[in-house]
């Protein structure tokens, strides 16, 4: 097996990647294989087949943000130089991300910030890229004259110049593939540049390959990506007998999909595409460079400070939290998931013991709930969500701070954002007062008991009502206090068991004179109506001008009906004793966790 592996490594190391074309950089030609040159335009050769995805999957790391936004700041892939392009992109990443010494300053493209605020969606700095017109249509000799002329301006050209110096045996007059590199030559280029040109040591930066790690190309690539380490991936197109080098930097574990930057300029959306869609699916080999020193600040992001002087912003400060968003369903009956920008799991400060403090604040910035987490995403518990919804008013704040187990330096950094409370439910059956179709008046018993049927979702509700109507286009009202009345009710019978229900309730005014009973009865599976809530004793009824109270109840055995009932002295010529009922929310799914109702900002929760 070991000998077989050695033979395969030798064979693969001879595979020379070419990304050359006759007019653009679209034709991939392997000089070792017979081929027919097809003159294709880059727009038809690349873009229609590439599957672009705006979603980043390894969001804890900087690499996916960097390469997905590296749209213009790198060299043009002509004359089979894709291996150089991909290696240069790796170097520019580490020059911005880890240590500003990976690429000399004269090659760096600097991104100017509006303020001292770093945004992960910014165009990646990279390096200065030559104009397309400079390299289009050039012969190999003309191209290498350009390399000599501009090697102090474009780092891609500098690497090509170094390659020409190293590989004296190489045929640079080959029009088809003058700049293609084998695996062993790529490895030699990387070693020469890092250890000879930059004078770094193997203890400072290490070169890892799938061979050195004794892993398959795919497993090695995925393993590196999941550690936040981008990979130069070399692969072949089985139908076109060609090869290509690109940067693999993101991975969707659910679909087992590797995402790459193919290194094809002029198509800004082609920076986060599936490996499969490039056509280069025969994985040949992969290489990564891994710094082993401590992070030192880079100056590739700049801004004008308060003194009108150009200052620098290092990307490592993206560990600070910003831009909180809700990434789940947002409803009263769903525990929300909050996510924010923060690369807290990156390698800059792994020895600092960093973690986030998560606070829910009310409008007075008083913390109603506090917890900690070591990532940039959290799903609220029932207790936390209840605290948010019970904040004064209809808003609350989420505050994300950053703290350390070892260093109090971080304690002053935080980011807060205001959110409005949701008003709807998603997994429950919510019935608003106007949906019942009731008339806007109170009927006496002599006028007959009113009935109706309503189907909402998969629940059918049959109603009976007395002295009950949809009053002033606002609430379902009961009014028992009037001569000839004395009783009012709103009865609902369900065609299947309901396990939890929520309602909002209050008195119409402070002069209702409700001197009888006011209660909620429930219908059991045995067909018996039994008292469940005494509305005059178990809760405190407010008046309409103050606002309705909202209550929720869970009944594990299930109920088959709900009846709101009120009685009072039958006196007077005005409708009094008025009890107001707002939205009703029901659940037909058993289980406390799935059906525990969380209340709105004016709520009191009973269970």
LODRENGU-812468 format. One line per 2 residues: number of its first residue (from 1); their letters; for each residue x, y, z of C-alpha. Coordinates in steps of 0.1 Angstrom, whole numbers. Example, Ala and Ser with C-alpha at 12.3 -4.5 7.8 and 13.67 -1.06 7.14 Angstrom:
<nodes>
1	as	123,-45,78  137,-11,71 $
</nodes>
This chain:
<nodes>
1	xx	0,0,0  28,24,9 $
3	xx	46,18,-25  13,22,-43 $
5	xx	8,56,-26  43,67,-35 $
7	xx	37,58,-71  4,77,-72 $
9	xx	21,108,-56  48,107,-82 $
11	xx	22,104,-110  1,132,-96 $
13	xx	31,155,-91  36,153,-129 $
15	xx	1,166,-136  7,201,-150 $
17	xx	-22,225,-145  -30,249,-173 $
19	xx	-57,276,-173  -47,291,-206 $
21	xx	-69,303,-235  -63,317,-269 $
23	xx	-82,349,-263  -93,349,-226 $
25	xx	-86,327,-196  -114,302,-204 $
27	xx	-97,273,-222  -81,248,-198 $
29	xx	-53,229,-217  -30,202,-204 $
31	xx	1,201,-225  5,164,-218 $
33	xx	-28,155,-234  -39,157,-271 $
35	xx	-66,184,-275  -84,205,-299 $
37	xx	-83,242,-291  -118,257,-288 $
39	xx	-120,295,-288  -147,302,-262 $
41	xx	-156,335,-245  -152,335,-207 $
43	xx	-188,345,-201  -200,312,-218 $
45	xx	-172,291,-204  -176,299,-168 $
47	xx	-206,319,-155  -236,299,-168 $
49	xx	-223,267,-152  -212,281,-118 $
51	xx	-235,277,-89  -231,309,-68 $
53	xx	-243,309,-32  -245,341,-10 $
55	xx	-248,320,22  -216,314,41 $
57	xx	-215,283,61  -182,285,82 $
59	xx	-192,319,96  -170,317,127 $
61	xx	-139,323,106  -126,351,85 $
63	xx	-116,331,54  -151,327,40 $
65	xx	-158,364,44  -125,373,28 $
67	xx	-125,351,-2  -162,355,-10 $
69	xx	-155,393,-12  -122,390,-31 $
71	xx	-137,402,-63  -112,424,-81 $
73	xx	-79,426,-61  -59,398,-76 $
75	xx	-41,391,-110  -56,378,-142 $
77	xx	-54,341,-149  -37,339,-183 $
79	xx	-10,317,-197  -19,289,-173 $
81	xx	-10,309,-142  -39,297,-121 $
83	xx	-15,279,-96  3,313,-91 $
85	xx	-31,331,-87  -44,307,-61 $
87	xx	-11,308,-41  -11,346,-43 $
89	xx	-47,347,-30  -36,325,0 $
91	xx	-7,349,7  -29,380,5 $
93	xx	-54,364,30  -26,358,56 $
95	xx	-11,392,49  -45,408,59 $
97	xx	-55,382,85  -25,372,104 $
99	xx	7,391,97  14,420,74 $
101	xx	47,405,63  34,379,39 $
103	xx	33,404,10  54,436,8 $
105	xx	35,468,13  40,481,-22 $
107	xx	17,453,-36  -11,457,-10 $
109	xx	-44,471,-20  -58,490,9 $
111	xx	-96,492,16  -108,525,30 $
113	xx	-135,524,56  -161,551,60 $
115	xx	-153,552,97  -134,530,122 $
117	xx	-161,503,116  -152,470,101 $
119	xx	-178,452,80  -173,416,70 $
121	xx	-190,422,37  -164,447,26 $
123	xx	-144,441,-6  -113,421,4 $
125	xx	-80,440,2  -59,415,-17 $
127	xx	-33,429,-40  -32,453,-69 $
129	xx	-44,435,-100  -31,443,-135 $
131	xx	-56,457,-160  -71,432,-183 $
133	xx	-60,452,-214  -24,448,-202 $
135	xx	-23,410,-206  -50,403,-232 $
137	xx	-38,390,-266  -1,389,-256 $
139	xx	23,362,-268  43,343,-242 $
141	xx	74,365,-249  53,397,-247 $
143	xx	37,384,-214  71,377,-198 $
145	xx	84,411,-208  54,425,-190 $
147	xx	63,404,-159  98,419,-158 $
149	xx	84,454,-163  57,452,-137 $
151	xx	70,427,-111  74,456,-86 $
153	xx	37,466,-91  18,433,-92 $
155	xx	25,405,-68  12,379,-92 $
157	xx	39,390,-116  65,389,-88 $
159	xx	56,352,-81  58,344,-118 $
161	xx	93,361,-119  104,340,-89 $
163	xx	90,309,-106  110,316,-137 $
165	xx	141,319,-116  135,286,-98 $
167	xx	125,263,-126  154,267,-150 $
169	xx	144,235,-167  109,248,-175 $
171	xx	99,257,-211  86,293,-208 $
173	xx	83,295,-245  54,270,-246 $
175	xx	25,291,-259  0,266,-247 $
177	xx	10,264,-210  40,286,-202 $
179	xx	30,292,-165  15,259,-155 $
181	xx	29,242,-125  30,206,-113 $
183	xx	22,198,-76  59,194,-68 $
185	xx	67,227,-84  39,245,-65 $
187	xx	53,230,-33  88,242,-43 $
189	xx	75,277,-51  58,279,-17 $
191	xx	89,268,2  111,291,-17 $
193	xx	89,321,-12  81,316,24 $
195	xx	115,304,36  139,321,12 $
197	xx	122,353,0  104,361,33 $
199	xx	130,344,55  105,327,76 $
201	xx	111,294,93  91,262,94 $
203	xx	83,269,130  68,303,120 $
205	xx	47,290,90  41,255,80 $
207	xx	32,240,46  6,212,49 $
209	xx	-6,190,22  -30,160,19 $
211	xx	2,139,15  19,152,46 $
213	xx	-13,147,66  -18,112,51 $
215	xx	-54,121,42  -75,120,10 $
217	xx	-77,153,-8  -113,158,1 $
219	xx	-109,150,37  -78,172,40 $
221	xx	-96,201,23  -127,198,45 $
223	xx	-106,195,77  -86,226,69 $
225	xx	-117,246,60  -134,236,93 $
227	xx	-104,250,111  -107,283,92 $
229	xx	-77,275,70  -81,281,32 $
231	xx	-66,255,8  -51,257,-26 $
233	xx	-69,229,-43  -58,214,-76 $
235	xx	-83,194,-96  -91,180,-130 $
237	xx	-121,182,-153  -128,147,-164 $
239	xx	-147,156,-196  -122,182,-209 $
241	xx	-90,166,-197  -78,198,-181 $
243	xx	-68,209,-147  -72,240,-125 $
245	xx	-60,254,-92  -84,274,-70 $
247	xx	-89,283,-33  -113,261,-13 $
249	xx	-125,280,18  -161,271,28 $
251	xx	-180,239,34  -217,231,39 $
253	xx	-217,200,61  -255,194,55 $
255	xx	-250,190,18  -214,179,18 $
257	xx	-206,208,-5  -171,225,-8 $
259	xx	-171,261,-20  -143,277,-39 $
261	xx	-130,309,-53  -120,298,-89 $
263	xx	-98,328,-95  -116,340,-126 $
265	xx	-116,378,-126  -143,400,-142 $
267	xx	-171,380,-128  -176,393,-93 $
269	xx	-203,368,-84  -180,339,-92 $
271	xx	-162,341,-58  -183,316,-38 $
273	xx	-193,288,-60  -196,251,-56 $
275	xx	-166,230,-65  -190,207,-85 $
277	xx	-202,235,-107  -166,244,-118 $
279	xx	-164,211,-135  -131,203,-118 $
281	xx	-142,174,-97  -113,150,-99 $
283	xx	-93,161,-69  -56,159,-74 $
285	xx	-39,174,-44  -43,202,-19 $
287	xx	-19,225,0  -24,249,29 $
289	xx	0,274,46  -5,277,83 $
291	xx	11,304,105  24,292,138 $
293	xx	33,325,154  12,350,172 $
295	xx	-11,374,153  3,408,146 $
297	xx	-18,437,133  -22,443,95 $
299	xx	-28,477,80  -47,467,49 $
301	xx	-79,484,61  -76,521,66 $
303	xx	-98,550,76  -96,587,83 $
305	xx	-96,593,121  -110,621,141 $
307	xx	-78,641,136  -82,638,98 $
309	xx	-52,615,96  -52,581,79 $
311	xx	-53,553,105  -55,515,103 $
313	xx	-81,490,113  -70,454,118 $
315	xx	-94,427,108  -88,410,141 $
317	xx	-112,436,156  -140,417,139 $
319	xx	-140,397,171  -161,426,185 $
321	xx	-198,421,182  -219,440,156 $
323	xx	-251,438,136  -275,416,155 $
325	xx	-302,399,135  -330,374,140 $
327	xx	-323,343,119  -353,322,129 $
329	xx	-391,325,127  -402,355,147 $
331	xx	-435,350,165  -449,348,199 $
333	xx	-449,311,201  -414,305,187 $
335	xx	-382,308,207  -361,332,185 $
337	xx	-325,327,174  -303,357,174 $
339	xx	-270,359,154  -244,387,153 $
341	xx	-212,394,135  -183,383,157 $
343	xx	-154,360,148  -149,351,185 $
345	xx	-137,316,176  -110,328,153 $
347	xx	-73,321,161  -63,357,169 $
349	xx	-71,355,206  -75,317,213 $
351	xx	-54,321,245  -74,350,258 $
353	xx	-105,330,270  -130,352,251 $
355	xx	-167,347,254  -199,368,248 $
357	xx	-221,382,275  -257,382,263 $
359	xx	-282,406,279  -319,414,273 $
361	xx	-325,450,283  -357,469,288 $
363	xx	-362,505,276  -344,518,306 $
365	xx	-313,496,297  -319,475,328 $
367	xx	-309,439,323  -338,414,326 $
369	xx	-319,384,315  -282,375,313 $
371	xx	-263,346,300  -229,338,283 $
373	xx	-220,320,251  -188,312,232 $
375	xx	-202,316,197  -221,343,177 $
377	xx	-255,327,178  -280,319,205 $
379	xx	-315,305,207  -334,320,236 $
381	xx	-348,298,264  -384,301,275 $
383	xx	-373,322,305  -353,345,283 $
385	xx	-380,350,257  -406,356,285 $
387	xx	-383,383,299  -380,400,265 $
389	xx	-418,400,259  -425,413,294 $
391	xx	-403,444,289  -420,477,294 $
393	xx	-436,489,262  -434,469,230 $
395	xx	-396,470,224  -366,454,241 $
397	xx	-329,455,235  -303,428,228 $
399	xx	-269,437,241  -238,416,232 $
401	xx	-206,422,252  -173,406,250 $
403	xx	-154,394,280  -124,373,289 $
405	xx	-115,348,316  -80,363,316 $
407	xx	-81,399,307  -104,427,318 $
409	xx	-93,448,288  -123,435,268 $
411	xx	-150,443,293  -158,477,279 $
413	xx	-167,464,244  -204,458,237 $
415	xx	-230,463,210  -268,467,215 $
417	xx	-297,468,192  -335,475,197 $
419	xx	-361,450,185  -399,453,184 $
421	xx	-419,425,199  -437,402,175 $
423	xx	-475,404,175  -484,371,157 $
425	xx	-482,334,163  -469,309,138 $
427	xx	-475,273,150  -508,280,168 $
429	xx	-544,287,157  -550,324,163 $
431	xx	-585,338,159  -590,376,160 $
433	xx	-623,391,171  -633,401,136 $
435	xx	-628,366,123  -657,351,142 $
437	xx	-682,370,121  -704,381,150 $
439	xx	-729,409,148  -721,442,165 $
441	xx	-749,440,191  -760,420,222 $
443	xx	-790,396,216  -815,388,244 $
445	xx	-824,352,251  -859,360,237 $
447	xx	-843,366,204  -827,332,204 $
449	xx	-793,317,211  -769,326,183 $
451	xx	-748,298,168  -720,296,141 $
453	xx	-692,274,129  -656,285,121 $
455	xx	-628,264,107  -593,277,113 $
457	xx	-563,256,103  -572,220,111 $
459	xx	-596,229,139  -634,233,135 $
461	xx	-651,254,163  -689,254,169 $
463	xx	-701,284,189  -732,293,210 $
465	xx	-735,328,224  -759,349,245 $
467	xx	-756,386,250  -723,384,231 $
469	xx	-712,404,201  -683,420,182 $
471	xx	-686,455,196  -673,487,180 $
473	xx	-651,467,157  -628,460,186 $
475	xx	-635,431,209  -659,402,215 $
477	xx	-679,416,244  -702,399,270 $
479	xx	-729,421,286  -750,404,313 $
481	xx	-761,435,332  -793,449,318 $
483	xx	-830,445,324  -842,413,307 $
485	xx	-807,398,307  -786,388,337 $
487	xx	-764,362,319  -740,363,290 $
489	xx	-717,336,276  -695,328,246 $
491	xx	-692,290,242  -669,272,218 $
493	xx	-668,234,212  -639,219,193 $
495	xx	-639,189,169  -606,177,184 $
497	xx	-587,182,217  -570,215,224 $
499	xx	-541,213,248  -533,250,254 $
501	xx	-550,283,250  -542,319,253 $
503	xx	-566,349,256  -566,386,263 $
505	xx	-593,400,286  -604,431,305 $
507	xx	-635,451,315  -649,477,291 $
509	xx	-648,505,317  -644,512,354 $
511	xx	-682,513,359  -694,479,347 $
513	xx	-709,468,381  -703,431,375 $
515	xx	-717,417,407  -723,381,397 $
517	xx	-698,356,384  -672,358,356 $
519	xx	-654,326,348  -640,303,321 $
521	xx	-653,268,320  -637,240,299 $
523	xx	-653,209,283  -637,176,293 $
525	xx	-633,145,272  -663,131,293 $
527	xx	-685,159,279  -687,178,312 $
529	xx	-683,215,316  -662,223,346 $
531	xx	-650,257,361  -614,264,352 $
533	xx	-606,301,359  -625,325,382 $
535	xx	-620,358,364  -629,379,395 $
537	xx	-607,361,419  -579,343,401 $
539	xx	-568,373,380  -570,411,382 $
541	xx	-592,425,355  -580,458,341 $
543	xx	-601,482,321  -600,488,283 $
545	xx	-582,521,285  -553,506,304 $
547	xx	-551,475,282  -560,439,281 $
549	xx	-541,413,301  -531,382,283 $
551	xx	-531,347,300  -521,313,288 $
553	xx	-530,278,301  -518,243,293 $
555	xx	-540,212,300  -521,180,294 $
557	xx	-553,158,291  -568,181,264 $
559	xx	-601,199,264  -630,200,239 $
561	xx	-645,234,246  -640,268,263 $
563	xx	-668,289,277  -665,325,288 $
565	xx	-695,332,311  -706,362,332 $
567	xx	-737,370,353  -749,401,370 $
569	xx	-780,418,383  -805,422,355 $
571	xx	-811,459,358  -809,492,340 $
573	xx	-815,503,304  -778,503,293 $
575	xx	-755,474,284  -732,470,314 $
577	xx	-712,443,331  -692,442,298 $
579	xx	-663,418,296  -639,423,266 $
581	xx	-622,393,249  -595,399,223 $
583	xx	-574,374,203  -578,337,212 $
585	xx	-549,314,204  -553,276,205 $
587	xx	-530,246,200  -541,211,191 $
589	xx	-506,196,196  -499,179,229 $
591	xx	-467,185,248  -458,213,273 $
593	xx	-427,224,255  -443,228,221 $
595	xx	-474,245,234  -463,267,262 $
597	xx	-476,302,253  -453,331,258 $
599	xx	-470,364,265  -468,398,250 $
601	xx	-455,429,268  -486,435,288 $
603	xx	-490,399,298  -492,379,330 $
605	xx	-485,342,324  -504,314,342 $
607	x	-501,277,336 $
</nodes>
